[in-house]
Amino acid sequence: MVRSPSHVESAVGVEELITGNENVRRRNKRSAQRQRAKRPKQGFFRTLIQIIGELLITCGVILLLFVVWELWWTNIEANTAQQAAVSQFAQDFQGPVTPPAPDAPPVDYGVPKVMAAPEQPSTVFGVVYIPRFGQTYSRPLVEGTAPAQLDTLGLGRYDSSAMPGEVGNFAVAGHRQTHGAVLDAVHTLVPGDKIYVQTNDGYYTYVFRNNQIVMPNRGDVIAPVPTQPGVAPTERFMTMTSCNPRFGAEERIISYSVMESWQPASAGPPAEIAAQVAANQNGKG
């Protein structure tokens, strides 16, 4: 079959188009190769810097997650454990939860009864109430100041110190910002604030005197007479120790109180904490 001139022209046009596109692709390819050749080669140090940068970003994310865990999750875990410990102590407590009548004459209950020191660390033997920290503040009092106690159960008693109500220095430690933050508000105490300690024997009322900032190696703050080692005590002190500043541990903040009064469990709780004592016994603390 003989093609017409128009058919021949169309075929030639297609061939030219195909040839032209191929040339364009070749030119583009050569241009891209020249551009890549002009780019500076990534050297060893640049690669090393990129790797270090990625590692720093990864470390930053890990550090952020650790801070969230330390300041948030440890408080949730510790608060749950401490509420359970307070509720258990309150349910085992033998004594009324209503305070003496407001118009009842004051009673002198004599020398405070002092319980024997617990034989086993981590034994919960009391509850501490500090209204300045909130009307619902009540934290377990546990034997020992190791992480096993302070990271979970709240306020730990130094085993070398006195027991509640005893002549000498009843000294406890607690975390400030983590693991329940039991002493987070310790810096808000003002002279005259009451601190109540409940044991199975009764209630001991201490009155706050002052705070002191010291270095971590100042062990004399928990001496029988605080800051006066070797001196025989004649008063009943309570000392609370915690880290300072709030988000650091370079120092220690020490809070000193002296016992004002006590009343046996059979007398009921002091009026200021009666509602919280009842709430703890009812499992609503």
Backbone as CSV, one residue per row, in Angstrom:
resi,resn,N_x,N_y,N_z,CA_x,CA_y,CA_z,C_x,C_y,C_z
1,MET,0.866,-1.186,0.000,0.000,0.000,0.000,0.898,1.230,0.000
2,VAL,0.538,2.174,-0.843,1.310,3.407,-0.951,0.738,4.442,-0.011
3,ARG,1.636,4.956,0.890,1.169,5.962,1.834,1.042,7.306,1.149
4,SER,0.078,8.040,1.620,-0.126,9.399,1.094,0.901,10.329,1.704
5,PRO,1.161,11.466,1.106,2.119,12.430,1.651,1.781,12.846,3.072
6,SER,0.494,12.949,3.376,0.125,13.372,4.730,0.523,12.334,5.748
7,HIS,0.384,11.053,5.321,0.787,9.984,6.236,2.274,10.005,6.448
8,VAL,3.029,10.257,5.404,4.485,10.312,5.512,4.906,11.451,6.422
9,GLU,4.258,12.618,6.278,4.595,13.768,7.114,4.288,13.481,8.582
10,SER,3.173,12.806,8.851,2.815,12.484,10.244,3.851,11.568,10.871
11,ALA,4.299,10.580,10.127,5.290,9.639,10.645,6.590,10.358,10.944
12,VAL,6.979,11.246,10.028,8.208,12.004,10.245,8.083,12.879,11.487
13,GLY,6.894,13.488,11.703,6.683,14.351,12.872,6.791,13.580,14.171
14,VAL,6.249,12.372,14.172,6.313,11.552,15.379,7.756,11.171,15.683
15,GLU,8.484,10.798,14.600,9.879,10.429,14.806,10.670,11.599,15.359
16,GLU,10.414,12.781,14.836,11.121,13.963,15.327,10.779,14.234,16.794
17,LEU,9.491,14.047,17.131,9.066,14.268,18.512,9.752,13.302,19.463
18,ILE,9.787,12.026,19.018,10.436,11.028,19.861,11.917,11.332,20.023
19,THR,12.535,11.676,18.914,13.972,11.994,18.945,14.234,13.214,19.816
20,GLY,13.356,14.208,19.695,13.531,15.424,20.495,13.388,15.141,21.980
21,ASN,12.373,14.354,22.356,12.181,14.012,23.777,13.373,13.244,24.329
22,GLU,13.918,12.352,23.512,15.079,11.595,23.948,16.272,12.507,24.174
23,ASN,16.452,13.465,23.294,17.535,14.425,23.461,17.354,15.257,24.725
24,VAL,16.100,15.652,24.970,15.816,16.429,26.172,16.145,15.621,27.419
25,ARG,15.754,14.359,27.432,16.034,13.516,28.587,17.531,13.355,28.801
26,ARG,18.262,13.211,27.686,19.711,13.082,27.808,20.340,14.355,28.374
27,ARG,19.849,15.494,27.879,20.387,16.760,28.380,20.084,16.934,29.873
28,ASN,18.847,16.593,30.255,18.471,16.709,31.674,19.321,15.781,32.543
29,LYS,19.595,14.589,32.037,20.397,13.642,32.788,21.814,14.160,32.974
30,ARG,22.410,14.695,31.865,23.760,15.237,31.965,23.801,16.445,32.910
31,SER,22.726,17.257,32.868,22.667,18.423,33.749,22.608,17.998,35.215
32,ALA,21.786,16.977,35.516,21.677,16.488,36.887,22.997,15.918,37.371
33,GLN,23.715,15.222,36.476,25.020,14.679,36.853,26.010,15.785,37.163
34,ARG,25.982,16.855,36.353,26.884,17.977,36.612,26.549,18.641,37.951
35,GLN,25.224,18.781,38.246,24.823,19.395,39.515,25.293,18.572,40.707
36,ARG,25.153,17.250,40.606,25.607,16.399,41.698,27.120,16.474,41.866
37,ALA,27.817,16.597,40.746,29.272,16.688,40.807,29.725,17.982,41.475
38,LYS,28.895,19.049,41.324,29.253,20.330,41.908,29.018,20.373,43.415
39,ARG,28.092,19.522,43.918,27.786,19.538,45.342,28.988,19.099,46.155
40,PRO,29.215,19.772,47.302,30.358,19.371,48.137,30.078,18.007,48.764
41,LYS,31.073,17.195,48.747,30.930,15.861,49.339,30.848,15.969,50.857
42,GLN,29.925,15.153,51.462,29.744,15.163,52.915,30.906,14.422,53.555
43,GLY,31.696,15.161,54.300,32.880,14.584,54.905,32.572,13.851,56.199
44,PHE,33.595,13.292,56.775,33.469,12.510,58.002,32.944,13.348,59.161
45,PHE,33.486,14.573,59.297,33.106,15.402,60.436,31.653,15.854,60.338
46,ARG,31.203,16.151,59.106,29.799,16.528,58.967,28.879,15.374,59.340
47,THR,29.254,14.185,58.904,28.461,13.006,59.274,28.470,12.802,60.786
48,LEU,29.634,12.991,61.382,29.752,12.827,62.833,28.879,13.835,63.572
49,ILE,28.870,15.077,63.097,28.050,16.121,63.741,26.568,15.771,63.644
50,GLN,26.149,15.263,62.478,24.742,14.872,62.326,24.371,13.743,63.287
51,ILE,25.271,12.771,63.421,24.993,11.656,64.335,24.902,12.156,65.776
52,ILE,25.834,13.042,66.154,25.806,13.580,67.517,24.530,14.364,67.759
53,GLY,24.122,15.156,66.756,22.880,15.925,66.889,21.673,15.031,67.105
54,GLU,21.602,13.941,66.346,20.483,13.010,66.512,20.517,12.348,67.885
55,LEU,21.725,12.023,68.349,21.846,11.428,69.680,21.407,12.400,70.770
56,LEU,21.773,13.687,70.598,21.372,14.683,71.590,19.859,14.848,71.635
57,ILE,19.234,14.825,70.466,17.771,14.917,70.429,17.147,13.721,71.141
58,THR,17.692,12.538,70.881,17.179,11.331,71.538,17.359,11.412,73.052
59,CYS,18.535,11.876,73.485,18.788,12.015,74.926,17.839,13.032,75.546
60,GLY,17.560,14.112,74.813,16.624,15.114,75.322,15.235,14.551,75.533
61,VAL,14.781,13.727,74.587,13.454,13.104,74.724,13.440,12.158,75.915
62,ILE,14.517,11.367,76.059,14.597,10.438,77.197,14.606,11.208,78.516
63,LEU,15.355,12.316,78.564,15.416,13.131,79.786,14.055,13.713,80.117
64,LEU,13.346,14.167,79.095,12.001,14.721,79.323,11.066,13.655,79.885
65,LEU,11.146,12.447,79.341,10.306,11.351,79.848,10.667,11.015,81.289
66,PHE,11.962,11.083,81.616,12.386,10.805,82.991,11.829,11.852,83.951
67,VAL,11.865,13.124,83.542,11.337,14.189,84.395,9.844,13.986,84.631
68,VAL,9.116,13.626,83.568,7.677,13.366,83.709,7.453,12.218,84.686
69,TRP,8.251,11.169,84.540,8.108,10.023,85.450,8.425,10.424,86.890
70,GLU,9.508,11.186,87.074,9.966,11.538,88.413,8.994,12.480,89.120
71,LEU,8.497,13.492,88.399,7.677,14.521,89.036,6.183,14.218,88.998
72,TRP,5.782,13.288,88.171,4.345,13.024,88.038,3.998,11.595,88.438
73,TRP,4.588,10.627,87.760,4.167,9.248,87.987,4.558,8.740,89.367
74,THR,5.762,9.111,89.860,6.158,8.640,91.192,5.219,9.185,92.266
75,ASN,4.685,10.396,92.056,3.729,10.945,93.019,2.425,10.158,93.018
76,ILE,1.984,9.764,91.824,0.742,8.984,91.743,0.905,7.645,92.461
77,GLU,2.012,6.963,92.182,2.257,5.661,92.822,2.370,5.801,94.340
78,ALA,3.154,6.796,94.789,3.362,6.966,96.225,2.077,7.383,96.926
79,ASN,1.301,8.285,96.309,0.051,8.715,96.937,-0.907,7.546,97.132
80,THR,-0.963,6.664,96.137,-1.830,5.484,96.255,-1.384,4.598,97.417
81,ALA,-0.074,4.344,97.497,0.451,3.500,98.577,0.252,4.151,99.941
82,GLN,0.433,5.466,100.020,0.296,6.155,101.303,-1.159,6.204,101.764
83,GLN,-2.075,6.424,100.850,-3.491,6.416,101.232,-3.904,5.050,101.751
84,ALA,-3.399,4.011,101.108,-3.713,2.650,101.571,-3.135,2.410,102.964
85,ALA,-1.922,2.895,103.210,-1.283,2.702,104.522,-2.026,3.460,105.606
86,VAL,-2.445,4.695,105.312,-3.199,5.488,106.290,-4.533,4.814,106.598
87,SER,-5.216,4.349,105.556,-6.517,3.693,105.762,-6.374,2.433,106.599
88,GLN,-5.320,1.658,106.344,-5.108,0.431,107.111,-4.829,0.745,108.566
89,PHE,-3.977,1.755,108.802,-3.686,2.139,110.188,-4.963,2.608,110.887
90,ALA,-5.765,3.436,110.200,-6.978,3.982,110.806,-7.986,2.890,111.130
91,GLN,-8.083,1.889,110.269,-9.035,0.806,110.525,-8.600,-0.066,111.702
92,ASP,-7.289,-0.172,111.917,-6.780,-0.963,113.034,-6.746,-0.165,114.337
93,PHE,-6.922,1.142,114.242,-6.804,2.017,115.405,-7.970,1.777,116.368
94,GLN,-7.659,1.678,117.650,-8.678,1.470,118.671,-8.882,2.770,119.446
95,GLY,-9.992,3.414,119.213,-10.272,4.670,119.900,-11.354,5.441,119.173
96,PRO,-12.043,6.318,119.881,-13.097,7.119,119.251,-12.496,8.107,118.259
97,VAL,-13.319,8.539,117.314,-12.856,9.505,116.317,-13.527,10.859,116.508
98,THR,-14.304,10.988,117.577,-14.919,12.280,117.892,-14.094,12.971,118.970
99,PRO,-13.891,14.275,118.841,-13.056,14.992,119.812,-13.809,15.228,121.116
100,PRO,-13.114,15.613,122.174,-13.799,15.983,123.417,-14.755,17.145,123.170
101,ALA,-15.785,17.260,123.995,-16.752,18.346,123.846,-16.050,19.698,123.968
102,PRO,-16.453,20.682,123.160,-15.785,21.994,123.196,-15.809,22.652,124.573
103,ASP,-16.879,22.382,125.347,-16.992,23.027,126.657,-16.421,22.165,127.786
104,ALA,-15.794,21.038,127.407,-15.205,20.174,128.428,-13.971,20.847,129.029
105,PRO,-13.795,20.739,130.330,-12.612,21.352,130.959,-11.342,20.665,130.484
106,PRO,-10.245,21.410,130.368,-8.985,20.795,129.932,-8.537,19.721,130.914
107,VAL,-7.948,18.690,130.384,-7.513,17.554,131.192,-6.002,17.396,131.058
108,ASP,-5.355,17.199,132.183,-3.926,16.917,132.168,-3.744,15.399,132.164
109,TYR,-3.270,14.881,131.071,-3.143,13.433,130.929,-1.793,12.914,131.421
110,GLY,-1.018,13.779,132.028,0.243,13.348,132.623,1.340,13.132,131.593
111,VAL,2.281,12.334,131.990,3.433,12.066,131.124,2.972,11.303,129.875
112,PRO,3.393,11.734,128.693,2.964,11.046,127.465,3.370,9.588,127.449
113,LYS,2.492,8.755,126.950,2.829,7.366,126.747,3.659,7.242,125.478
114,VAL,4.723,6.489,125.563,5.640,6.354,124.429,5.710,4.899,124.008
115,MET,5.412,4.632,122.765,5.458,3.264,122.265,6.905,2.856,121.998
116,ALA,7.140,1.553,122.000,8.463,1.037,121.670,8.736,1.229,120.186
117,ALA,9.981,1.454,119.850,10.348,1.628,118.444,10.071,0.341,117.674
118,PRO,9.529,0.444,116.480,9.281,-0.761,115.672,10.571,-1.532,115.421
119,GLU,10.461,-2.840,115.422,11.645,-3.667,115.219,11.999,-3.806,113.748
120,GLN,10.998,-3.670,112.869,11.235,-3.880,111.453,11.115,-2.575,110.666
121,PRO,12.073,-2.286,109.782,11.912,-1.136,108.886,10.646,-1.288,108.033
122,SER,10.116,-0.162,107.602,8.906,-0.089,106.768,7.627,-0.353,107.544
123,THR,7.724,-0.487,108.876,6.518,-0.634,109.686,5.817,0.714,109.804
124,VAL,4.553,0.768,109.435,3.759,1.984,109.590,3.201,1.998,111.012
125,PHE,3.603,2.988,111.809,3.191,3.006,113.211,2.464,4.288,113.601
126,GLY,2.100,5.103,112.641,1.378,6.325,112.973,0.976,7.109,111.748
127,VAL,0.326,8.232,111.997,-0.108,9.154,110.938,0.228,10.568,111.388
128,VAL,0.724,11.377,110.454,1.054,12.768,110.734,0.039,13.666,110.040
129,TYR,-0.485,14.645,110.782,-1.441,15.620,110.262,-0.819,17.016,110.381
130,ILE,-0.832,17.764,109.272,-0.307,19.135,109.288,-1.343,20.025,108.604
131,PRO,-2.247,20.640,109.360,-3.311,21.450,108.758,-2.801,22.562,107.844
132,ARG,-1.619,23.096,108.101,-1.068,24.140,107.231,-0.928,23.642,105.796
133,PHE,-0.723,22.348,105.625,-0.573,21.760,104.300,-1.913,21.397,103.672
134,GLY,-3.002,21.679,104.350,-4.338,21.346,103.859,-5.116,20.561,104.902
135,GLN,-6.397,20.804,104.983,-7.216,20.151,106.009,-7.296,18.641,105.824
136,THR,-6.996,18.147,104.625,-7.054,16.703,104.383,-5.667,16.062,104.410
137,TYR,-4.668,16.848,104.780,-3.304,16.297,104.778,-3.145,15.291,105.913
138,SER,-2.835,14.062,105.562,-2.513,13.017,106.541,-1.615,12.018,105.845
139,ARG,-0.433,11.812,106.405,0.558,10.944,105.769,1.045,9.893,106.746
140,PRO,1.344,8.694,106.250,1.792,7.629,107.145,3.160,7.922,107.739
141,LEU,3.348,7.460,108.941,4.616,7.562,109.652,5.221,6.163,109.666
142,VAL,6.398,6.034,109.048,6.985,4.716,108.832,8.372,4.653,109.467
143,GLU,8.780,3.467,109.830,10.092,3.271,110.429,11.162,3.176,109.342
144,GLY,12.162,4.070,109.408,13.275,4.029,108.472,13.275,5.184,107.497
145,THR,14.465,5.517,107.010,14.611,6.634,106.073,15.321,6.215,104.791
146,ALA,15.355,4.928,104.500,15.954,4.441,103.262,14.975,4.674,102.106
147,PRO,15.461,4.604,100.857,14.542,4.766,99.723,13.345,3.825,99.766
148,ALA,13.543,2.632,100.305,12.426,1.679,100.393,11.271,2.245,101.190
149,GLN,11.550,3.120,102.150,10.491,3.730,102.954,10.053,5.090,102.371
150,LEU,11.018,5.975,102.122,10.670,7.335,101.710,10.072,7.391,100.308
151,ASP,10.469,6.492,99.423,9.966,6.528,98.054,8.547,5.999,97.938
152,THR,8.061,5.360,98.995,6.734,4.745,98.907,5.804,5.170,100.030
153,LEU,6.300,5.165,101.267,5.395,5.238,102.413,5.348,6.577,103.133
154,GLY,6.089,7.575,102.674,5.865,8.900,103.257,6.939,9.386,104.186
155,LEU,6.572,9.695,105.428,7.490,10.272,106.403,8.185,9.161,107.182
156,GLY,9.519,9.104,107.071,10.272,8.040,107.719,10.990,8.535,108.961
157,ARG,10.929,7.744,110.033,11.619,8.106,111.282,13.064,7.664,111.239
158,TYR,13.970,8.597,111.580,15.366,8.213,111.765,15.441,7.240,112.944
159,ASP,16.000,6.067,112.704,15.964,5.041,113.750,16.832,5.386,114.954
160,SER,17.684,6.411,114.829,18.495,6.839,115.962,17.799,7.908,116.797
161,SER,16.638,8.329,116.372,15.946,9.430,117.056,14.893,8.899,118.030
162,ALA,14.276,9.825,118.754,13.262,9.467,119.744,11.957,9.068,119.069
163,MET,11.074,8.453,119.845,9.728,8.142,119.380,8.799,9.310,119.725
164,PRO,7.625,9.378,119.084,6.680,10.461,119.404,6.364,10.514,120.893
165,GLY,6.448,11.718,121.462,6.156,11.914,122.872,7.317,11.691,123.795
166,GLU,8.422,11.191,123.276,9.581,10.889,124.115,10.453,12.130,124.282
167,VAL,11.074,12.255,125.456,12.039,13.339,125.663,13.199,13.133,124.691
168,GLY,13.552,14.173,123.980,14.590,14.070,122.964,14.074,14.589,121.638
169,ASN,14.628,14.087,120.553,14.319,14.599,119.227,13.690,13.510,118.370
170,PHE,12.416,13.630,118.153,11.688,12.749,117.242,11.893,13.328,115.836
171,ALA,12.724,12.669,115.017,13.146,13.226,113.729,12.668,12.355,112.573
172,VAL,12.134,13.021,111.547,11.614,12.316,110.372,12.136,12.992,109.110
173,ALA,12.091,12.241,108.020,12.503,12.754,106.705,11.399,12.479,105.701
174,GLY,11.356,13.314,104.656,10.357,13.124,103.601,10.767,13.851,102.335
175,HIS,10.268,13.365,101.209,10.575,13.988,99.924,9.844,15.317,99.770
176,ARG,10.405,16.166,98.928,9.840,17.506,98.704,9.005,17.557,97.428
177,GLN,9.489,16.983,96.330,8.813,17.130,95.047,8.425,15.806,94.396
178,THR,8.970,14.717,94.838,8.710,13.431,94.196,8.201,12.427,95.218
179,HIS,7.774,11.264,94.712,7.386,10.143,95.577,6.372,10.576,96.650
180,GLY,5.370,11.299,96.223,4.319,11.731,97.136,4.470,13.146,97.636
181,ALA,5.676,13.719,97.496,5.927,15.121,97.880,5.331,15.434,99.249
182,VAL,5.665,14.614,100.242,5.036,14.734,101.556,5.404,16.027,102.283
183,LEU,6.563,16.612,101.942,6.985,17.857,102.597,7.169,18.981,101.578
184,ASP,6.397,18.933,100.514,6.519,19.952,99.473,6.259,21.353,100.016
185,ALA,5.333,21.484,100.953,4.939,22.803,101.461,5.614,23.141,102.781
186,VAL,6.713,22.464,103.102,7.337,22.678,104.409,7.776,24.129,104.604
187,HIS,8.099,24.814,103.506,8.556,26.205,103.620,7.428,27.163,103.977
188,THR,6.177,26.692,103.939,5.040,27.565,104.254,4.697,27.570,105.743
189,LEU,5.320,26.718,106.523,5.039,26.691,107.960,5.422,28.017,108.612
190,VAL,4.604,28.447,109.560,4.889,29.666,110.311,4.871,29.325,111.799
191,PRO,5.649,30.041,112.610,5.676,29.745,114.045,4.276,29.703,114.645
192,GLY,4.031,28.667,115.418,2.718,28.478,116.033,1.867,27.444,115.335
193,ASP,2.223,27.049,114.101,1.469,26.010,113.405,1.549,24.695,114.176
194,LYS,0.443,23.950,114.156,0.376,22.677,114.869,0.718,21.508,113.940
195,ILE,1.423,20.557,114.489,1.716,19.300,113.810,1.246,18.186,114.731
196,TYR,0.338,17.360,114.245,-0.260,16.310,115.074,0.276,14.947,114.646
197,VAL,0.660,14.164,115.623,1.159,12.814,115.366,0.245,11.830,116.086
198,GLN,-0.306,10.910,115.343,-1.199,9.891,115.897,-0.498,8.539,115.897
199,THR,-0.488,7.883,117.053,-0.043,6.498,117.140,-1.170,5.702,117.799
200,ASN,-0.975,4.426,117.989,-2.007,3.628,118.651,-2.219,4.049,120.102
201,ASP,-1.248,4.754,120.671,-1.368,5.201,122.059,-2.136,6.506,122.197
202,GLY,-2.170,7.318,121.152,-2.865,8.593,121.260,-2.350,9.624,120.285
203,TYR,-2.511,10.893,120.667,-2.184,12.012,119.797,-1.185,12.942,120.489
204,TYR,-0.156,13.322,119.734,0.888,14.208,120.251,0.855,15.492,119.424
205,THR,0.722,16.619,120.095,0.632,17.903,119.407,1.950,18.656,119.551
206,TYR,2.573,18.915,118.401,3.813,19.687,118.367,3.526,21.064,117.770
207,VAL,4.286,22.051,118.207,4.128,23.426,117.712,5.398,23.824,116.969
208,PHE,5.208,24.258,115.735,6.347,24.633,114.890,7.040,25.888,115.425
209,ARG,8.371,25.868,115.397,9.170,27.014,115.848,9.839,27.742,114.681
210,ASN,10.659,27.019,113.902,11.398,27.701,112.839,11.982,26.694,111.841
211,ASN,12.347,27.223,110.670,13.060,26.467,109.649,14.528,26.868,109.637
212,GLN,15.355,25.981,109.115,16.775,26.271,108.961,17.271,25.576,107.697
213,ILE,18.087,26.280,106.905,18.695,25.702,105.713,20.126,25.310,106.050
214,VAL,20.472,24.048,105.805,21.817,23.556,106.131,22.344,22.733,104.959
215,MET,23.613,22.375,105.040,24.213,21.486,104.056,23.853,20.035,104.391
216,PRO,23.900,19.150,103.397,23.472,17.758,103.626,24.258,17.006,104.687
217,ASN,25.485,17.464,105.006,26.285,16.727,105.983,26.027,17.135,107.430
218,ARG,25.033,17.980,107.665,24.751,18.440,109.025,23.900,17.417,109.780
219,GLY,24.550,16.389,110.267,23.834,15.370,111.025,23.415,15.817,112.404
220,ASP,23.966,16.940,112.887,23.626,17.383,114.236,22.203,17.894,114.355
221,VAL,21.509,18.099,113.228,20.135,18.609,113.309,19.187,17.558,113.886
222,ILE,19.586,16.290,113.868,18.723,15.254,114.451,19.296,14.736,115.769
223,ALA,20.230,15.490,116.361,20.741,15.138,117.690,19.612,15.248,118.716
224,PRO,19.734,14.596,119.886,18.683,14.686,120.911,18.261,16.113,121.229
225,VAL,19.224,17.040,121.276,18.918,18.470,121.284,19.400,18.994,119.940
226,PRO,18.501,19.377,119.042,18.905,19.738,117.684,20.040,20.748,117.644
227,THR,21.042,20.435,116.810,22.243,21.251,116.558,23.170,21.330,117.771
228,GLN,22.869,20.581,118.835,23.728,20.604,120.024,24.089,19.175,120.426
229,PRO,24.926,18.531,119.656,25.282,17.141,119.977,25.976,17.036,121.329
230,GLY,25.655,15.988,122.051,26.252,15.754,123.356,25.501,16.384,124.503
231,VAL,24.509,17.219,124.219,23.722,17.872,125.264,22.521,16.993,125.614
232,ALA,22.281,16.797,126.899,21.154,15.970,127.341,19.841,16.736,127.148
233,PRO,18.842,16.125,126.523,17.580,16.821,126.269,16.695,16.878,127.510
234,THR,15.912,17.928,127.600,14.898,18.063,128.638,13.525,18.320,128.020
235,GLU,13.484,18.589,126.711,12.223,18.847,126.015,11.945,17.746,125.009
236,ARG,10.737,17.782,124.462,10.316,16.810,123.456,10.255,17.541,122.110
237,PHE,11.241,17.301,121.278,11.333,17.975,119.988,10.803,17.097,118.856
238,MET,10.437,17.748,117.771,10.154,17.058,116.506,10.899,17.811,115.414
239,THR,11.671,17.088,114.619,12.440,17.690,113.528,12.073,17.004,112.222
240,MET,11.759,17.804,111.210,11.460,17.284,109.880,12.558,17.750,108.925
241,THR,13.077,16.822,108.124,14.143,17.154,107.181,13.694,16.841,105.758
242,SER,14.119,17.694,104.824,13.798,17.474,103.421,14.816,18.191,102.555
243,CYS,14.754,17.942,101.253,15.702,18.557,100.326,15.350,20.021,100.066
244,ASN,16.357,20.782,99.724,16.200,22.189,99.386,17.227,22.539,98.311
245,PRO,16.819,23.352,97.298,15.512,23.957,97.045,14.481,22.921,96.606
246,ARG,13.303,23.383,96.254,12.208,22.466,95.986,12.532,21.483,94.870
247,PHE,13.219,21.942,93.821,13.537,21.061,92.700,15.017,20.691,92.683
248,GLY,15.650,20.708,93.846,17.061,20.361,93.931,17.356,19.612,95.206
249,ALA,18.632,19.300,95.396,19.041,18.556,96.595,20.390,19.038,97.097
250,GLU,20.746,20.278,96.747,22.044,20.791,97.158,22.098,21.087,98.659
251,GLU,20.934,21.335,99.250,20.857,21.689,100.671,19.775,20.851,101.341
252,ARG,19.580,21.117,102.630,18.476,20.510,103.370,17.712,21.614,104.100
253,ILE,16.396,21.481,104.122,15.570,22.391,104.910,15.113,21.628,106.144
254,ILE,15.343,22.211,107.292,15.073,21.554,108.576,13.996,22.344,109.301
255,SER,12.964,21.653,109.773,11.850,22.292,110.488,11.811,21.775,111.921
256,TYR,11.875,22.704,112.862,11.916,22.357,114.278,10.590,22.670,114.953
257,SER,10.132,21.735,115.766,8.912,21.915,116.555,9.161,21.376,117.963
258,VAL,8.300,21.759,118.896,8.395,21.279,120.271,7.013,20.802,120.700
259,MET,6.951,19.738,121.502,5.660,19.187,121.881,4.948,20.091,122.871
260,GLU,3.660,20.297,122.594,2.833,21.144,123.447,1.960,20.316,124.383
261,SER,1.385,19.223,123.883,0.462,18.422,124.696,0.299,17.044,124.071
262,TRP,-0.384,16.188,124.821,-0.748,14.889,124.278,-2.054,14.446,124.902
263,GLN,-2.747,13.543,124.244,-3.966,12.957,124.797,-4.062,11.520,124.334
264,PRO,-4.499,10.634,125.221,-4.577,9.213,124.867,-5.633,8.956,123.804
265,ALA,-5.546,7.819,123.168,-6.504,7.469,122.122,-7.930,7.465,122.648
266,SER,-8.109,7.098,123.906,-9.451,7.026,124.488,-10.108,8.396,124.614
267,ALA,-9.317,9.476,124.569,-9.870,10.829,124.684,-10.392,11.359,123.364
268,GLY,-10.114,10.672,122.286,-10.515,11.178,120.976,-9.458,12.114,120.414
269,PRO,-9.567,12.463,119.141,-8.543,13.293,118.492,-8.704,14.771,118.826
270,PRO,-7.667,15.572,118.660,-7.807,17.023,118.760,-8.855,17.512,117.752
271,ALA,-9.588,18.529,118.123,-10.699,18.999,117.297,-10.266,19.373,115.889
272,GLU,-9.069,19.948,115.752,-8.648,20.452,114.438,-8.477,19.346,113.402
273,ILE,-8.204,18.124,113.844,-7.994,17.039,112.891,-9.058,15.957,112.997
274,ALA,-10.080,16.172,113.804,-11.088,15.132,114.047,-11.772,14.686,112.758
275,ALA,-12.105,15.637,111.881,-12.802,15.271,110.638,-11.931,14.390,109.759
276,GLN,-10.643,14.693,109.685,-9.763,13.882,108.847,-9.486,12.524,109.472
277,VAL,-9.413,12.455,110.796,-9.249,11.165,111.467,-10.445,10.263,111.143
278,ALA,-11.646,10.826,111.219,-12.851,10.064,110.901,-12.874,9.647,109.432
279,ALA,-12.454,10.561,108.545,-12.428,10.237,107.112,-11.454,9.095,106.823
280,ASN,-10.315,9.107,107.486,-9.356,8.012,107.293,-9.923,6.689,107.760
281,GLN,-10.630,6.707,108.894,-11.194,5.465,109.414,-12.304,4.937,108.519
282,ASN,-12.982,5.856,107.844,-14.047,5.446,106.916,-13.542,5.172,105.510
283,GLY,-12.237,5.228,105.328,-11.657,4.972,104.027,-11.856,6.077,103.033
284,LYS,-12.100,7.296,103.512,-12.330,8.427,102.621,-11.231,9.483,102.732
285,GLY,-10.109,9.108,103.365,-9.037,10.057,103.560,-8.327,10.444,102.275
